Amino acid sequence: MQVPAKIRQAVEQQLEGFPQKQLQQAAEELSQRYRTEAPTASAHLNTDLAAAAYLAVRFPATFSAVRRAMAETAGICPEFAPATQLDAGSGPGTAVLTAGDVWPSLQQALLLEGSGSIRRVGESMVAESGIAAEWQTGDLASVAINRRFDLVTCAYVLSELPASAQRLLIERLWSATAGVLLLVEPGTPAGWQRILQARTALLHAGAQMLAPCPHAFACPLVSPDWCHFAERVERSRMHRLVKQGDVPWEDEKFLYLAVGRERAVGHGSRVLMRPKIHNGLISLKLCNADGSMTQPVIRKRDRSYKQARRVDWGETLDSVLDSEQ
């Protein structure tokens, strides 16, 4: 996907005045930390240069992943129209900007961010969105949350916290949720484990499963396999320059969990990998509403063939496809 033009222009304005060589070096250091999922990654966004490097090389990917997660959630809950949002670990306001793009009903947001440099960037960018934003600083485990919100988001944050702090944060975020809670994490085996732990805790607390899981049973996948998705992101000219790459796109692997206070109506099967098409056969990997994982092979003579040709990784099907396994 492509970041909306208005938001892309806001990013480019924030990058003005930073020498390209310095941005490239800072971006490389930042990428190294995120590749290792360092628990202190967010602490390295405490300078204006680091914040600018994040905007240049990570913001487009995280925006696209969060937007895809929100779009899938909106598809499951078509009547959900949030007016208020709480965003934990907001960075430059990514999840609020994304929510405003997916749900035009959004009017107000409370953003929690401890890094002054990235928060200042976020304040400037969110101010242009038309959403009434309030920012708070402080530790996510202790900052005051005294009301409930229609939409609560926490994107690319759990990996920066120890396990005990993750559990506490999830409990607090669920308590603040009036409608939907959305978590987004890197699409790695470690990220999958964090999402699984959050899923177990939230279901135990009474949350209703929305997406991506079409069921509330145990995950049918077994390590070394893991659930994740990918979103293709178009790289801007500045993105390519700072990242020192020629390829005009990149694939952001991510995973997410959306739960709510209300049960969603009708879950189909979730496509768990990019469909493989060979010699007129389509191989799918599906997570189904009965808690099973199946790998159907669709033939041209099957009535579901046209539907299978259109479906993509991460999307849902109305029902498990009738075919030979």
C-alpha positions in Angstrom: 0.0 0.0 0.0 1.0 3.6 -0.2 0.9 6.0 2.7 -1.8 8.7 2.1 -0.4 11.7 0.3 -1.2 14.2 3.1 0.5 12.0 5.7 3.5 11.4 3.4 3.9 15.1 2.9 3.8 15.6 6.7 6.6 13.1 7.1 8.7 14.8 4.4 8.3 18.1 6.2 9.6 16.6 9.4 12.7 15.3 7.7 13.6 18.7 6.2 16.9 20.0 7.6 18.5 16.7 8.5 21.6 15.8 6.4 21.1 12.6 4.4 24.2 10.9 5.6 23.3 11.4 9.3 19.8 10.0 8.6 21.3 7.0 6.9 23.6 6.2 9.8 20.8 6.7 12.4 18.4 4.6 10.3 20.9 1.7 10.2 21.4 1.8 13.9 17.7 1.9 14.5 17.1 -1.1 12.1 19.8 -3.1 13.9 17.9 -2.6 17.2 14.5 -3.5 15.8 15.9 -6.6 14.0 17.0 -7.9 17.4 13.7 -6.8 19.0 15.7 -5.1 21.7 13.6 -4.5 24.8 15.0 -0.9 25.0 14.3 0.0 21.3 12.0 2.8 22.1 14.6 4.4 24.4 16.7 5.1 21.3 14.1 7.5 19.9 15.1 10.1 22.4 16.9 12.4 20.0 15.5 14.5 17.1 17.8 12.6 14.6 16.6 9.2 15.8 13.0 10.3 15.6 13.6 11.5 12.0 15.3 8.3 11.1 12.3 6.4 12.5 9.9 8.5 10.4 12.0 7.8 7.2 12.4 4.1 7.4 10.0 2.6 9.9 6.9 4.8 9.9 5.7 3.8 6.4 5.9 0.1 7.3 4.2 0.4 10.7 1.5 2.7 9.3 0.8 0.1 6.6 0.7 -2.8 9.0 -1.5 -1.1 11.5 -3.8 0.1 8.8 -4.2 -3.4 7.4 -5.0 -4.7 10.9 -7.6 -2.0 11.4 -9.1 -2.6 7.9 -9.5 -6.3 8.7 -11.0 -5.5 12.1 -13.4 -3.0 10.4 -14.4 -5.8 7.9 -15.3 -8.1 10.8 -17.2 -5.2 12.7 -18.7 -3.1 9.9 -20.9 -1.2 12.4 -18.0 -0.2 14.7 -17.5 3.6 14.4 -15.2 4.7 17.2 -15.4 8.4 18.3 -12.6 8.1 21.0 -9.2 6.3 21.0 -6.5 5.5 23.5 -3.1 4.7 22.0 -0.3 3.3 24.2 3.2 3.9 23.0 2.1 6.3 20.3 5.5 7.2 18.8 4.7 9.7 16.1 1.0 9.0 16.4 0.9 6.2 13.9 -2.1 4.3 15.2 -4.1 7.5 15.6 -3.4 8.7 12.1 -4.2 5.3 10.8 -7.5 5.0 12.8 -8.5 8.4 11.4 -7.9 7.0 7.9 -9.9 3.8 8.5 -12.7 5.3 10.7 -13.7 8.9 9.8 -15.9 8.8 12.9 -12.8 9.3 15.2 -12.9 12.6 17.0 -10.7 12.5 20.1 -7.6 10.6 21.1 -5.4 10.2 24.2 -1.8 9.3 23.2 0.7 7.9 25.7 4.4 8.4 24.7 7.4 8.8 26.9 10.0 9.9 24.4 10.0 13.7 24.0 11.6 13.8 20.6 9.2 11.4 18.9 6.3 12.8 20.8 7.0 16.3 19.4 7.0 14.9 15.9 3.7 13.1 16.7 2.1 16.3 18.1 2.9 18.1 14.9 1.6 15.3 12.6 -1.6 14.5 14.5 -2.4 18.2 14.8 -2.9 18.3 11.0 -5.4 15.4 11.1 -8.3 17.2 12.6 -8.5 14.8 15.6 -8.5 16.4 19.0 -5.4 14.9 20.6 -4.2 14.9 24.2 -0.7 13.7 24.9 0.6 12.2 28.2 4.1 11.2 29.2 5.2 8.7 31.8 5.6 4.9 32.2 2.9 2.9 30.5 2.5 0.8 33.6 1.7 3.7 35.8 0.3 6.6 33.7 -3.3 7.5 34.7 -6.1 6.1 32.6 -9.3 7.3 34.2 -11.9 6.6 31.5 -12.9 4.2 28.7 -12.4 4.6 25.0 -14.2 3.1 22.0 -10.9 2.0 20.4 -7.7 1.1 22.3 -4.5 0.5 20.4 -1.0 -0.7 21.2 1.2 -1.2 18.2 4.9 -2.4 18.2 5.2 -1.8 21.9 5.0 -5.2 23.8 8.4 -6.2 22.4 9.9 -3.3 24.3 8.6 -4.4 27.7 9.5 -7.3 30.0 6.9 -10.0 30.3 5.6 -8.8 33.7 5.0 -5.3 32.3 3.4 -6.7 29.2 0.8 -8.5 31.3 0.1 -5.5 33.4 -0.3 -3.2 30.4 -2.7 -5.5 28.6 -4.9 -5.7 31.8 -5.0 -1.9 32.0 -5.7 -1.5 28.3 -8.6 -4.0 28.4 -10.0 -2.2 31.5 -10.0 1.0 29.4 -11.7 -0.6 26.4 -15.3 0.2 25.8 -15.4 -1.3 22.3 -12.3 -2.8 20.6 -8.7 -3.4 21.7 -6.2 -3.9 18.9 -2.6 -5.1 19.5 0.0 -5.1 16.6 3.4 -6.8 16.9 6.3 -7.7 14.5 5.6 -10.8 12.5 8.3 -12.9 14.2 8.0 -16.1 16.2 8.7 -14.1 19.4 5.9 -11.6 18.4 3.6 -14.6 17.9 4.3 -15.8 21.4 3.5 -12.4 22.8 0.2 -12.2 20.9 -0.7 -15.8 22.1 0.0 -14.8 25.7 -2.1 -11.7 25.3 -4.9 -13.7 23.6 -5.0 -16.2 26.4 -5.2 -13.5 29.1 -7.8 -11.4 27.2 -10.1 -14.4 26.5 -9.8 -15.4 30.2 -10.9 -11.8 31.1 -14.0 -12.2 28.9 -12.9 -10.5 25.7 -14.7 -11.6 22.5 -12.4 -12.7 19.6 -12.6 -10.5 16.5 -9.5 -10.9 14.3 -7.5 -12.5 12.9 -8.6 -15.7 14.6 -12.0 -16.9 13.4 -12.4 -18.8 16.8 -11.6 -18.6 20.5 -10.1 -22.1 20.7 -6.4 -22.9 21.1 -4.2 -21.8 18.2 -3.9 -24.8 15.8 -0.3 -23.8 14.7 2.7 -25.5 16.3 6.2 -24.1 16.5 8.4 -23.8 14.4 5.3 -22.6 12.4 3.8 -19.3 13.5 0.9 -17.0 12.5 1.9 -13.8 10.7 0.9 -11.7 7.8 2.6 -9.3 5.3 1.8 -6.0 3.8 3.6 -4.7 0.8 4.7 -1.1 1.4 5.6 1.4 -1.4 8.9 3.2 -0.7 9.0 6.9 -1.3 12.1 8.4 -2.8 13.2 9.7 0.6 12.6 6.2 2.1 14.9 4.6 -0.6 17.6 7.2 -0.1 17.7 6.9 3.7 17.5 3.1 3.6 20.0 3.0 0.8 17.9 0.6 -1.2 16.8 0.5 -4.9 13.8 -1.7 -4.6 10.6 0.5 -4.7 8.8 -1.6 -2.1 9.2 -3.7 1.0 7.1 -6.4 2.8 6.4 -5.6 6.4 5.7 -8.8 8.3 3.4 -8.3 11.3 0.7 -9.9 13.3 -2.2 -8.5 15.3 -5.0 -9.3 17.7 -8.4 -7.6 17.9 -10.8 -8.3 20.7 -14.0 -6.6 21.7 -16.7 -6.2 24.3 -19.3 -7.5 21.7 -19.2 -10.7 19.7 -18.7 -10.3 16.0 -21.3 -11.9 13.7 -20.0 -14.6 11.4 -16.3 -15.6 11.2 -15.0 -17.1 8.0 -11.6 -18.9 7.5 -8.5 -16.8 7.7 -5.8 -17.3 4.9 -2.5 -18.0 6.7 -0.1 -17.8 3.8 0.1 -16.5 0.3 -1.9 -18.9 -2.0 0.2 -21.0 -4.2 -1.0 -21.5 -7.8 0.6 -24.2 -10.0 -0.7 -26.2 -13.0 -4.2 -25.0 -12.4 -4.2 -26.0 -8.7 -4.5 -23.5 -5.8 -3.0 -24.5 -2.4 -4.3 -22.7 0.6 -3.6 -22.7 4.3 -6.6 -21.8 6.4 -7.5 -21.2 10.0 -11.1 -22.2 10.5 -14.0 -21.3 12.7 -14.0 -24.7 14.3 -10.4 -24.2 15.6 -8.8 -26.4 12.9 -6.0 -25.6 10.4 -6.5 -27.1 6.9 -4.6 -27.0 3.7 -7.1 -27.5 0.9 -6.0 -27.8 -2.8 -8.5 -26.2 -5.1 -9.0 -27.5 -8.6 -10.5 -25.7 -11.6 -13.6 -27.9 -11.5 -14.3 -27.0 -7.8 -17.1 -24.4 -7.4 -14.8 -22.5 -5.1 -12.0 -22.0 -7.6 -12.9 -18.4 -8.6 -13.2 -17.4 -5.0 -9.8 -19.0 -4.2 -8.1 -17.2 -7.1 -9.2 -13.8 -5.6 -8.3 -14.4 -2.0 -4.9 -13.2 -0.6 -2.8 -13.8 2.5 -4.5 -12.5 5.6 -8.0 -12.2 4.1 -11.0 -14.2 5.1 -13.2 -16.6 3.3 -16.9 -17.0 3.9 -16.6 -20.6 4.8 -14.1 -23.5 4.6 -13.7 -24.4 1.0 -15.2 -27.7 -0.2 -12.3 -29.6 -1.7 -10.0 -32.5 -1.2 -7.4 -32.0 1.5 
